[in-house]
Amino acid sequence: MSKMKFRKLQTMNKECSVLGFGCMRLPTIGEGDVRHIDEPKAIKLIRQGINLGINYIDTAWPYHNKESESVVGKALQDGYREKVVLVTKAPIWEYKEPADFEKYLRKQLEKLNTDHIDIYLLHALNKMRFQRVLDLNVLKAAEKAKKEGLINYIGFSFHGNYEVFCEILDAYSWDVCQIQFNYMDINSQATEKGLLYAGTKNIPVIVMEPLLGGKLVRETEETLEIVADAPTHRTLAEWAFQFVWNYPEVKVVLSGMNTEAQLLENVQSAESSCPNSMNPIEFEVIEKLRCAYQNLFAVPCTRCEYCMPCPSGVNIPMNLLVLNEAAWTGSADSMKGWFDSFAQTPEELAEKPNNGAAQLCVECMACIEKCPQGIQIPEELKKVVAIYKEQKDPSLVFKSERNKRN
């Protein structure tokens, strides 16, 4: 029997499960541009999570090529809608005029097959996007929707820096905020300082990317040795989750689970979570893991796919994946076949839409504004070309980059 832990979102006077179901990485079928959510499997998994005590379900307009909300709506039929706090997000980047807030909200309500959203987040705010919120009077429109019962609570999700995070927190009486946070991001994005600042303002914090897009469960000889020698027995995933749950300011930690095994492991980990429970020796384990992972990743891409579709058809997340693999292994060998499977020319792209190789990038810069991690994507794609197309030694490519920074 599940013994899910709950924490109170004080602005809502609502108890939410410490583990939330993030619906950005649901199980899929197909490959590349024809990849779609495996609806029966996804619906079964979401419902299984709810049956195990998860009552916080998070989705958004762009997830899974705009399919996620519809599948979540189907999963929440048959009495499941009443059991959960349903969260989705306002696609600010789509807005051209003030009326667009209500237009997109009503589309989302229809896709989710519900008459109201429990928490409506202004999606992926940064300095530029928050200015759009102000220019289009989005908060006024959100308050109107709240009075009409279309949404219950107003919040925002964030991808920017500490200063902008504090600026946005101070600009409005938010019901909730959502940030990227994990033991590698304590000094980036909203940062640990931002998390604690939200706590001083009594604003509940929801955490996304606790595993940094799966990076913090990558096994190496060093990371496996660290957890094996630790006084507390935990998997790599559990160490990452427990670090985040240790903060009392964090109310819900989202996980993009796409297998039953992931769900069961995360639920079990949630059951043993407790704020302020980690001891100094456990923090030493976290520090060792942080150091072990620090230099393994060339690019902090979490494969959120916000940068897609690329106007030139480049499959940006997968090209950055093969770049990170080259940094990880020091070789292009393991991913060369994958890179070669991308469309290498504009002619091949016609048969493999949105699955182009890095050399098809024309540096239009459209991806840079969209990237929550602030990655200079065209520059990183040049490294992909150097390693996988020009067959340069990865260590020399990354060494050259480090020399430039120094």
C-alpha positions as a Markdown table, in Angstrom:
| # | Residue | x | y | z |
|---|---|---|---|---|
| 1 | Met | 0.0 | 0.0 | 0.0 |
| 2 | Ser | 1.4 | 3.4 | -1.1 |
| 3 | Lys | 2.2 | 5.9 | 1.7 |
| 4 | Met | 2.6 | 9.0 | -0.5 |
| 5 | Lys | 3.9 | 12.1 | 1.3 |
| 6 | Phe | 2.1 | 15.4 | 0.9 |
| 7 | Arg | 3.0 | 19.0 | 1.5 |
| 8 | Lys | 0.7 | 22.0 | 1.8 |
| 9 | Leu | 0.6 | 24.7 | -0.9 |
| 10 | Gln | 0.0 | 27.4 | 1.6 |
| 11 | Thr | -1.5 | 29.9 | -0.9 |
| 12 | Met | -4.1 | 27.3 | -1.9 |
| 13 | Asn | -4.6 | 25.6 | 1.4 |
| 14 | Lys | -4.3 | 22.4 | -0.6 |
| 15 | Glu | -2.3 | 19.2 | 0.2 |
| 16 | Cys | -0.3 | 18.0 | -2.9 |
| 17 | Ser | 1.8 | 14.9 | -3.3 |
| 18 | Val | 5.5 | 15.6 | -3.1 |
| 19 | Leu | 5.9 | 13.7 | -6.4 |
| 20 | Gly | 4.1 | 15.2 | -9.4 |
| 21 | Phe | 3.5 | 13.5 | -12.7 |
| 22 | Gly | 5.2 | 15.6 | -15.5 |
| 23 | Cys | 3.6 | 14.9 | -18.9 |
| 24 | Met | 6.4 | 16.2 | -21.1 |
| 25 | Arg | 8.1 | 12.7 | -21.5 |
| 26 | Leu | 5.2 | 10.3 | -21.8 |
| 27 | Pro | 5.8 | 6.9 | -23.5 |
| 28 | Thr | 5.9 | 7.2 | -27.3 |
| 29 | Ile | 5.8 | 5.1 | -30.4 |
| 30 | Gly | 7.4 | 5.8 | -33.8 |
| 31 | Glu | 10.6 | 7.6 | -34.7 |
| 32 | Gly | 11.6 | 11.1 | -35.5 |
| 33 | Asp | 8.9 | 13.3 | -36.9 |
| 34 | Val | 6.3 | 10.6 | -36.8 |
| 35 | Arg | 6.8 | 9.9 | -33.1 |
| 36 | His | 3.5 | 10.1 | -31.1 |
| 37 | Ile | 2.4 | 9.4 | -27.6 |
| 38 | Asp | 1.5 | 5.8 | -26.9 |
| 39 | Glu | -2.0 | 6.7 | -25.7 |
| 40 | Pro | -3.0 | 3.4 | -24.0 |
| 41 | Lys | 0.3 | 3.1 | -22.2 |
| 42 | Ala | 0.4 | 6.8 | -21.2 |
| 43 | Ile | -3.2 | 6.7 | -19.9 |
| 44 | Lys | -2.6 | 3.5 | -17.9 |
| 45 | Leu | 0.6 | 5.0 | -16.5 |
| 46 | Ile | -1.0 | 8.3 | -15.4 |
| 47 | Arg | -3.9 | 6.5 | -13.8 |
| 48 | Gln | -1.5 | 4.1 | -12.0 |
| 49 | Gly | 0.4 | 7.1 | -10.6 |
| 50 | Ile | -2.9 | 8.6 | -9.3 |
| 51 | Asn | -3.8 | 5.3 | -7.8 |
| 52 | Leu | -0.5 | 5.3 | -6.0 |
| 53 | Gly | -1.2 | 8.7 | -4.5 |
| 54 | Ile | 0.1 | 11.2 | -7.0 |
| 55 | Asn | -2.4 | 14.1 | -7.1 |
| 56 | Tyr | -0.4 | 16.7 | -9.0 |
| 57 | Ile | -0.6 | 16.4 | -12.9 |
| 58 | Asp | 1.5 | 18.8 | -14.9 |
| 59 | Thr | 1.2 | 19.4 | -18.7 |
| 60 | Ala | 1.5 | 22.2 | -21.2 |
| 61 | Trp | 0.4 | 23.4 | -24.6 |
| 62 | Pro | 3.6 | 22.5 | -26.6 |
| 63 | Tyr | 4.4 | 19.1 | -24.9 |
| 64 | His | 4.7 | 16.2 | -27.3 |
| 65 | Asn | 4.0 | 18.3 | -30.4 |
| 66 | Lys | 0.8 | 19.6 | -28.7 |
| 67 | Glu | -0.6 | 16.1 | -28.0 |
| 68 | Ser | 0.1 | 16.0 | -24.2 |
| 69 | Glu | -2.9 | 18.0 | -23.0 |
| 70 | Ser | -5.4 | 15.8 | -25.1 |
| 71 | Val | -3.9 | 12.6 | -23.7 |
| 72 | Val | -4.0 | 13.9 | -20.2 |
| 73 | Gly | -7.6 | 14.9 | -20.7 |
| 74 | Lys | -8.4 | 11.3 | -21.7 |
| 75 | Ala | -6.5 | 9.9 | -18.7 |
| 76 | Leu | -8.5 | 12.0 | -16.3 |
| 77 | Gln | -11.9 | 10.7 | -17.4 |
| 78 | Asp | -13.7 | 8.0 | -15.4 |
| 79 | Gly | -13.5 | 10.0 | -12.2 |
| 80 | Tyr | -9.8 | 10.7 | -12.2 |
| 81 | Arg | -10.2 | 14.5 | -12.8 |
| 82 | Glu | -11.7 | 15.0 | -9.4 |
| 83 | Lys | -8.7 | 13.3 | -7.7 |
| 84 | Val | -6.0 | 15.7 | -8.9 |
| 85 | Val | -4.7 | 19.2 | -9.1 |
| 86 | Leu | -4.5 | 19.8 | -12.8 |
| 87 | Val | -1.8 | 22.1 | -14.1 |
| 88 | Thr | -1.1 | 23.4 | -17.5 |
| 89 | Lys | 0.6 | 26.5 | -18.9 |
| 90 | Ala | -0.2 | 29.6 | -20.9 |
| 91 | Pro | 1.9 | 29.6 | -24.2 |
| 92 | Ile | 3.0 | 33.3 | -23.9 |
| 93 | Trp | 5.1 | 33.1 | -27.1 |
| 94 | Glu | 2.0 | 32.4 | -29.2 |
| 95 | Tyr | 0.3 | 35.6 | -28.0 |
| 96 | Lys | 0.0 | 38.6 | -30.5 |
| 97 | Glu | -2.8 | 40.5 | -28.7 |
| 98 | Pro | -4.5 | 40.6 | -25.3 |
| 99 | Ala | -7.4 | 38.5 | -26.5 |
| 100 | Asp | -5.1 | 35.6 | -27.2 |
| 101 | Phe | -4.9 | 34.7 | -23.5 |
| 102 | Glu | -8.6 | 33.6 | -23.4 |
| 103 | Lys | -8.4 | 32.1 | -26.9 |
| 104 | Tyr | -5.7 | 29.7 | -26.0 |
| 105 | Leu | -7.1 | 29.0 | -22.5 |
| 106 | Arg | -10.4 | 27.9 | -24.0 |
| 107 | Lys | -8.6 | 25.6 | -26.5 |
| 108 | Gln | -6.7 | 24.0 | -23.6 |
| 109 | Leu | -9.8 | 23.5 | -21.6 |
| 110 | Glu | -11.3 | 21.7 | -24.6 |
| 111 | Lys | -8.2 | 19.5 | -25.1 |
| 112 | Leu | -8.2 | 18.7 | -21.4 |
| 113 | Asn | -11.9 | 18.0 | -21.4 |
| 114 | Thr | -12.5 | 20.0 | -18.3 |
| 115 | Asp | -14.3 | 23.1 | -17.3 |
| 116 | His | -11.4 | 24.6 | -15.2 |
| 117 | Ile | -7.7 | 24.4 | -14.7 |
| 118 | Asp | -6.6 | 24.2 | -11.1 |
| 119 | Ile | -3.2 | 25.9 | -11.6 |
| 120 | Tyr | -2.5 | 27.9 | -14.7 |
| 121 | Leu | 1.2 | 28.8 | -15.1 |
| 122 | Leu | 2.6 | 31.5 | -17.4 |
| 123 | His | 5.0 | 29.3 | -19.3 |
| 124 | Ala | 8.8 | 29.5 | -19.2 |
| 125 | Leu | 9.1 | 33.2 | -18.2 |
| 126 | Asn | 12.3 | 35.1 | -18.7 |
| 127 | Lys | 13.0 | 38.8 | -19.0 |
| 128 | Met | 11.8 | 39.1 | -22.5 |
| 129 | Arg | 8.7 | 36.9 | -22.1 |
| 130 | Phe | 7.7 | 38.7 | -18.9 |
| 131 | Gln | 7.8 | 42.0 | -20.8 |
| 132 | Arg | 5.3 | 40.5 | -23.2 |
| 133 | Val | 3.1 | 39.5 | -20.3 |
| 134 | Leu | 3.2 | 43.1 | -19.1 |
| 135 | Asp | 2.7 | 44.6 | -22.6 |
| 136 | Leu | -0.4 | 42.4 | -23.4 |
| 137 | Asn | -2.0 | 42.7 | -19.9 |
| 138 | Val | -1.8 | 39.0 | -19.4 |
| 139 | Leu | -2.2 | 39.2 | -15.6 |
| 140 | Lys | -5.4 | 41.2 | -16.0 |
| 141 | Ala | -6.8 | 38.5 | -18.4 |
| 142 | Ala | -5.7 | 35.8 | -16.0 |
| 143 | Glu | -7.5 | 37.5 | -13.1 |
| 144 | Lys | -10.6 | 37.7 | -15.2 |
| 145 | Ala | -10.4 | 34.0 | -16.0 |
| 146 | Lys | -10.0 | 33.3 | -12.3 |
| 147 | Lys | -13.2 | 35.3 | -11.5 |
| 148 | Glu | -15.0 | 33.4 | -14.1 |
| 149 | Gly | -13.9 | 30.0 | -12.7 |
| 150 | Leu | -11.9 | 29.0 | -15.7 |
| 151 | Ile | -8.7 | 28.8 | -13.6 |
| 152 | Asn | -8.3 | 28.6 | -9.8 |
| 153 | Tyr | -4.7 | 29.8 | -9.2 |
| 154 | Ile | -2.2 | 31.8 | -11.1 |
| 155 | Gly | 1.5 | 31.1 | -11.2 |
| 156 | Phe | 4.5 | 31.0 | -13.6 |
| 157 | Ser | 7.2 | 28.6 | -14.6 |
| 158 | Phe | 10.7 | 30.1 | -15.0 |
| 159 | His | 13.8 | 29.7 | -17.2 |
| 160 | Gly | 16.1 | 32.7 | -16.6 |
| 161 | Asn | 18.6 | 34.0 | -14.0 |
| 162 | Tyr | 18.3 | 34.8 | -10.4 |
| 163 | Glu | 17.8 | 38.6 | -10.8 |
| 164 | Val | 15.0 | 38.2 | -13.2 |
| 165 | Phe | 13.4 | 35.5 | -11.1 |
| 166 | Cys | 13.3 | 37.9 | -8.1 |
| 167 | Glu | 12.0 | 40.7 | -10.3 |
| 168 | Ile | 9.1 | 38.5 | -11.4 |
| 169 | Leu | 8.4 | 37.2 | -7.9 |
| 170 | Asp | 8.1 | 40.8 | -6.7 |
| 171 | Ala | 5.9 | 42.0 | -9.5 |
| 172 | Tyr | 2.7 | 40.1 | -8.6 |
| 173 | Ser | 1.0 | 38.2 | -5.8 |
| 174 | Trp | 1.6 | 34.7 | -7.3 |
| 175 | Asp | -0.1 | 31.6 | -6.0 |
| 176 | Val | 2.8 | 29.3 | -7.0 |
| 177 | Cys | 6.0 | 29.3 | -9.1 |
| 178 | Gln | 7.8 | 26.5 | -10.9 |
| 179 | Ile | 11.6 | 26.4 | -11.3 |
| 180 | Gln | 14.3 | 24.1 | -12.6 |
| 181 | Phe | 16.3 | 22.9 | -9.7 |
| 182 | Asn | 18.7 | 20.0 | -8.9 |
| 183 | Tyr | 22.1 | 19.6 | -7.3 |
| 184 | Met | 23.8 | 20.7 | -10.5 |
| 185 | Asp | 21.7 | 23.9 | -10.8 |
| 186 | Ile | 22.2 | 25.5 | -7.3 |
| 187 | Asn | 24.0 | 28.4 | -8.9 |
| 188 | Ser | 22.2 | 28.6 | -12.3 |
| 189 | Gln | 18.7 | 29.3 | -13.4 |
| 190 | Ala | 16.6 | 30.6 | -10.5 |
| 191 | Thr | 19.4 | 29.2 | -8.2 |
| 192 | Glu | 19.2 | 28.0 | -4.6 |
| 193 | Lys | 19.0 | 31.7 | -3.5 |
| 194 | Gly | 15.9 | 32.2 | -5.6 |
| 195 | Leu | 14.3 | 29.1 | -4.2 |
| 196 | Leu | 14.9 | 30.4 | -0.6 |
| 197 | Tyr | 13.7 | 33.9 | -1.6 |
| 198 | Ala | 10.4 | 32.4 | -2.9 |
| 199 | Gly | 10.1 | 30.7 | 0.6 |
| 200 | Thr | 10.5 | 34.1 | 2.4 |
| 201 | Lys | 7.6 | 35.4 | 0.3 |
| 202 | Asn | 5.5 | 32.3 | 1.2 |
| 203 | Ile | 5.2 | 31.3 | -2.5 |
| 204 | Pro | 5.0 | 27.5 | -2.9 |
| 205 | Val | 7.8 | 26.2 | -5.2 |
| 206 | Ile | 7.3 | 23.4 | -7.7 |
| 207 | Val | 10.5 | 21.8 | -9.1 |
| 208 | Met | 11.1 | 20.6 | -12.6 |
| 209 | Glu | 14.1 | 18.8 | -14.0 |
| 210 | Pro | 15.2 | 17.2 | -10.7 |
| 211 | Leu | 17.3 | 14.8 | -12.7 |
| 212 | Leu | 18.5 | 17.4 | -15.3 |
| 213 | Gly | 16.7 | 15.7 | -18.2 |
| 214 | Gly | 18.0 | 12.2 | -17.1 |
| 215 | Lys | 21.6 | 13.3 | -16.9 |
| 216 | Leu | 21.9 | 12.6 | -13.2 |
| 217 | Val | 21.1 | 9.0 | -13.6 |
| 218 | Arg | 23.8 | 8.3 | -16.1 |
| 219 | Glu | 26.1 | 5.6 | -14.7 |
| 220 | Thr | 29.9 | 5.9 | -14.8 |
| 221 | Glu | 32.5 | 3.9 | -12.9 |
| 222 | Glu | 33.0 | 7.0 | -10.6 |
| 223 | Thr | 29.3 | 7.7 | -9.9 |
| 224 | Leu | 28.5 | 4.0 | -9.2 |
| 225 | Glu | 31.5 | 3.9 | -6.8 |
| 226 | Ile | 30.2 | 7.0 | -5.0 |
| 227 | Val | 26.8 | 5.6 | -4.4 |
| 228 | Ala | 28.2 | 2.1 | -3.5 |
| 229 | Asp | 30.4 | 3.7 | -0.8 |
| 230 | Ala | 27.7 | 6.0 | 0.6 |
| 231 | Pro | 26.4 | 5.2 | 4.1 |
| 232 | Thr | 22.8 | 5.4 | 2.9 |
| 233 | His | 21.8 | 3.0 | 0.1 |
| 234 | Arg | 20.1 | 5.0 | -2.7 |
| 235 | Thr | 20.1 | 4.9 | -6.5 |
| 236 | Leu | 21.4 | 7.8 | -8.5 |
| 237 | Ala | 17.9 | 9.0 | -9.0 |
| 238 | Glu | 17.0 | 8.7 | -5.4 |
| 239 | Trp | 20.0 | 10.9 | -4.4 |
| 240 | Ala | 18.9 | 13.6 | -6.8 |
| 241 | Phe | 15.3 | 13.5 | -5.6 |
| 242 | Gln | 16.1 | 13.4 | -1.9 |
| 243 | Phe | 18.4 | 16.5 | -2.4 |
| 244 | Val | 15.5 | 18.5 | -3.8 |
| 245 | Trp | 12.9 | 17.2 | -1.3 |
| 246 | Asn | 15.2 | 18.2 | 1.6 |
| 247 | Tyr | 14.2 | 21.8 | 1.0 |
| 248 | Pro | 10.9 | 22.7 | 2.9 |
| 249 | Glu | 10.3 | 25.4 | 0.4 |
| 250 | Val | 9.8 | 22.7 | -2.3 |
| 251 | Lys | 6.2 | 21.4 | -2.3 |
| 252 | Val | 6.1 | 19.2 | -5.4 |
| 253 | Val | 8.9 | 17.6 | -7.5 |
| 254 | Leu | 7.9 | 16.8 | -11.0 |
| 255 | Ser | 9.1 | 13.7 | -12.8 |
| 256 | Gly | 8.6 | 12.8 | -16.5 |
| 257 | Met | 8.0 | 9.1 | -16.0 |
| 258 | Asn | 7.5 | 6.9 | -19.1 |
| 259 | Thr | 7.8 | 3.4 | -17.6 |
| 260 | Glu | 6.2 | 1.6 | -14.8 |
| 261 | Ala | 9.6 | 0.9 | -13.3 |
| 262 | Gln | 10.4 | 4.6 | -13.1 |
| 263 | Leu | 7.0 | 5.3 | -11.6 |
| 264 | Leu | 7.4 | 2.7 | -8.9 |
| 265 | Glu | 10.9 | 3.7 | -8.0 |
| 266 | Asn | 10.0 | 7.4 | -7.7 |
| 267 | Val | 6.9 | 6.7 | -5.6 |
| 268 | Gln | 8.9 | 4.6 | -3.2 |
| 269 | Ser | 11.5 | 7.4 | -3.0 |
| 270 | Ala | 8.8 | 9.9 | -2.4 |
| 271 | Glu | 7.5 | 7.9 | 0.5 |
| 272 | Ser | 10.8 | 8.2 | 2.3 |
| 273 | Ser | 11.2 | 12.0 | 1.6 |
| 274 | Cys | 11.3 | 14.5 | 4.5 |
| 275 | Pro | 12.3 | 18.2 | 4.6 |
| 276 | Asn | 15.6 | 19.0 | 6.4 |
| 277 | Ser | 16.4 | 15.3 | 6.8 |
| 278 | Met | 19.7 | 15.1 | 5.1 |
| 279 | Asn | 22.8 | 15.0 | 7.2 |
| 280 | Pro | 26.4 | 16.4 | 6.5 |
| 281 | Ile | 27.7 | 13.0 | 5.3 |
| 282 | Glu | 24.8 | 12.7 | 2.8 |
| 283 | Phe | 25.6 | 16.2 | 1.6 |
| 284 | Glu | 29.2 | 15.1 | 1.0 |
| 285 | Val | 27.9 | 12.3 | -1.2 |
| 286 | Ile | 25.9 | 14.9 | -3.2 |
| 287 | Glu | 29.1 | 17.0 | -3.6 |
| 288 | Lys | 31.0 | 14.0 | -4.9 |
| 289 | Leu | 28.3 | 13.3 | -7.4 |
| 290 | Arg | 28.2 | 17.0 | -8.5 |
| 291 | Cys | 32.0 | 17.0 | -9.1 |
| 292 | Ala | 31.8 | 13.7 | -11.0 |
| 293 | Tyr | 29.1 | 15.0 | -13.4 |
| 294 | Gln | 30.6 | 18.5 | -13.7 |
| 295 | Asn | 32.8 | 17.9 | -16.7 |
| 296 | Leu | 30.9 | 15.1 | -18.4 |
| 297 | Phe | 28.3 | 17.3 | -20.2 |
| 298 | Ala | 29.4 | 19.6 | -22.9 |
| 299 | Val | 25.9 | 21.2 | -23.3 |
| 300 | Pro | 23.1 | 21.5 | -20.6 |
| 301 | Cys | 20.4 | 20.4 | -23.0 |
| 302 | Thr | 17.5 | 18.6 | -21.3 |
| 303 | Arg | 15.8 | 17.7 | -24.6 |
| 304 | Cys | 12.7 | 19.7 | -23.7 |
| 305 | Glu | 12.2 | 20.4 | -27.5 |
| 306 | Tyr | 11.2 | 24.1 | -27.0 |
| 307 | Cys | 13.7 | 24.9 | -29.8 |
| 308 | Met | 11.7 | 22.7 | -32.3 |
| 309 | Pro | 10.8 | 22.8 | -35.0 |
| 310 | Cys | 13.9 | 24.3 | -36.5 |
| 311 | Pro | 13.2 | 26.5 | -39.6 |
| 312 | Ser | 16.0 | 24.6 | -41.4 |
| 313 | Gly | 14.8 | 21.2 | -40.3 |
| 314 | Val | 17.7 | 20.5 | -37.9 |
| 315 | Asn | 16.9 | 18.0 | -35.1 |
| 316 | Ile | 18.5 | 20.2 | -32.5 |
| 317 | Pro | 17.9 | 18.1 | -29.3 |
| 318 | Met | 19.3 | 14.9 | -31.0 |
| 319 | Asn | 22.3 | 16.7 | -32.5 |
| 320 | Leu | 23.1 | 18.0 | -29.0 |
| 321 | Leu | 22.6 | 14.6 | -27.6 |
| 322 | Val | 25.3 | 13.1 | -29.9 |
| 323 | Leu | 27.5 | 16.0 | -28.9 |
| 324 | Asn | 27.1 | 15.2 | -25.2 |
| 325 | Glu | 27.8 | 11.6 | -25.9 |
| 326 | Ala | 31.1 | 12.5 | -27.6 |
| 327 | Ala | 32.0 | 14.6 | -24.6 |
| 328 | Trp | 31.0 | 11.7 | -22.3 |
| 329 | Thr | 32.9 | 9.0 | -24.1 |
| 330 | Gly | 35.7 | 11.0 | -25.7 |
| 331 | Ser | 34.8 | 9.4 | -29.0 |
| 332 | Ala | 32.3 | 9.7 | -31.9 |
| 333 | Asp | 32.1 | 6.0 | -32.5 |
| 334 | Ser | 29.1 | 5.0 | -30.4 |
| 335 | Met | 26.9 | 7.7 | -31.9 |
| 336 | Lys | 28.2 | 7.9 | -35.5 |
| 337 | Gly | 25.5 | 5.6 | -36.8 |
| 338 | Trp | 22.9 | 7.8 | -35.1 |
| 339 | Phe | 24.3 | 11.0 | -36.6 |
| 340 | Asp | 24.5 | 9.3 | -40.1 |
| 341 | Ser | 20.8 | 8.5 | -39.8 |
| 342 | Phe | 20.0 | 12.2 | -39.8 |
| 343 | Ala | 19.1 | 13.9 | -43.1 |
| 344 | Gln | 22.5 | 15.1 | -44.3 |
| 345 | Thr | 21.3 | 17.3 | -47.2 |
| 346 | Pro | 18.2 | 19.5 | -48.0 |
| 347 | Glu | 17.2 | 16.8 | -50.4 |
| 348 | Glu | 17.2 | 14.1 | -47.8 |
| 349 | Leu | 15.3 | 16.4 | -45.4 |
| 350 | Ala | 12.3 | 16.1 | -47.7 |
| 351 | Glu | 12.1 | 12.4 | -46.7 |
| 352 | Lys | 13.1 | 13.0 | -43.0 |
| 353 | Pro | 11.4 | 16.3 | -42.0 |
| 354 | Asn | 12.7 | 17.9 | -38.8 |
| 355 | Asn | 15.4 | 15.2 | -38.5 |
| 356 | Gly | 18.3 | 17.1 | -40.1 |
| 357 | Ala | 22.0 | 17.0 | -39.2 |
| 358 | Ala | 23.8 | 19.9 | -37.7 |
| 359 | Gln | 25.4 | 21.1 | -40.9 |
| 360 | Leu | 21.9 | 22.2 | -42.2 |
| 361 | Cys | 21.9 | 25.0 | -39.6 |
| 362 | Val | 21.9 | 28.4 | -41.3 |
| 363 | Glu | 22.4 | 30.4 | -38.0 |
| 364 | Cys | 19.0 | 32.1 | -38.2 |
| 365 | Met | 19.1 | 32.3 | -34.4 |
| 366 | Ala | 15.4 | 31.5 | -34.0 |
| 367 | Cys | 16.3 | 28.7 | -31.5 |
| 368 | Ile | 18.3 | 30.8 | -29.1 |
| 369 | Glu | 15.4 | 32.8 | -27.6 |
| 370 | Lys | 13.4 | 29.6 | -27.2 |
| 371 | Cys | 16.0 | 27.7 | -25.3 |
| 372 | Pro | 15.3 | 27.6 | -21.6 |
| 373 | Gln | 18.9 | 26.8 | -20.8 |
| 374 | Gly | 20.3 | 29.7 | -22.8 |
| 375 | Ile | 22.4 | 27.4 | -25.0 |
| 376 | Gln | 24.1 | 29.1 | -27.9 |
| 377 | Ile | 22.8 | 26.4 | -30.2 |
| 378 | Pro | 24.3 | 27.4 | -33.6 |
| 379 | Glu | 27.8 | 27.4 | -32.0 |
| 380 | Glu | 27.2 | 24.0 | -30.4 |
| 381 | Leu | 26.0 | 22.6 | -33.8 |
| 382 | Lys | 29.3 | 23.6 | -35.3 |
| 383 | Lys | 31.1 | 21.3 | -32.8 |
| 384 | Val | 28.7 | 18.5 | -33.9 |
| 385 | Val | 29.8 | 19.1 | -37.5 |
| 386 | Ala | 33.5 | 19.2 | -36.5 |
| 387 | Ile | 33.3 | 15.9 | -34.6 |
| 388 | Tyr | 30.8 | 13.8 | -36.7 |
| 389 | Lys | 31.2 | 15.3 | -40.2 |
| 390 | Glu | 34.8 | 16.5 | -40.3 |
| 391 | Gln | 36.0 | 13.6 | -38.0 |
| 392 | Lys | 38.0 | 15.8 | -35.6 |
| 393 | Asp | 39.1 | 14.4 | -32.3 |
| 394 | Pro | 36.4 | 15.4 | -29.7 |
| 395 | Ser | 39.0 | 16.1 | -27.0 |
| 396 | Leu | 40.6 | 18.6 | -29.3 |
| 397 | Val | 37.2 | 20.3 | -30.1 |
| 398 | Phe | 36.3 | 20.6 | -26.5 |
| 399 | Lys | 39.8 | 21.6 | -25.5 |
| 400 | Ser | 39.7 | 24.4 | -28.1 |
| 401 | Glu | 36.4 | 25.6 | -26.6 |
| 402 | Arg | 37.9 | 25.6 | -23.1 |
| 403 | Asn | 40.9 | 27.6 | -24.3 |
| 404 | Lys | 38.5 | 30.2 | -25.8 |
| 405 | Arg | 36.7 | 30.6 | -22.5 |
| 406 | Asn | 40.0 | 30.9 | -20.6 |
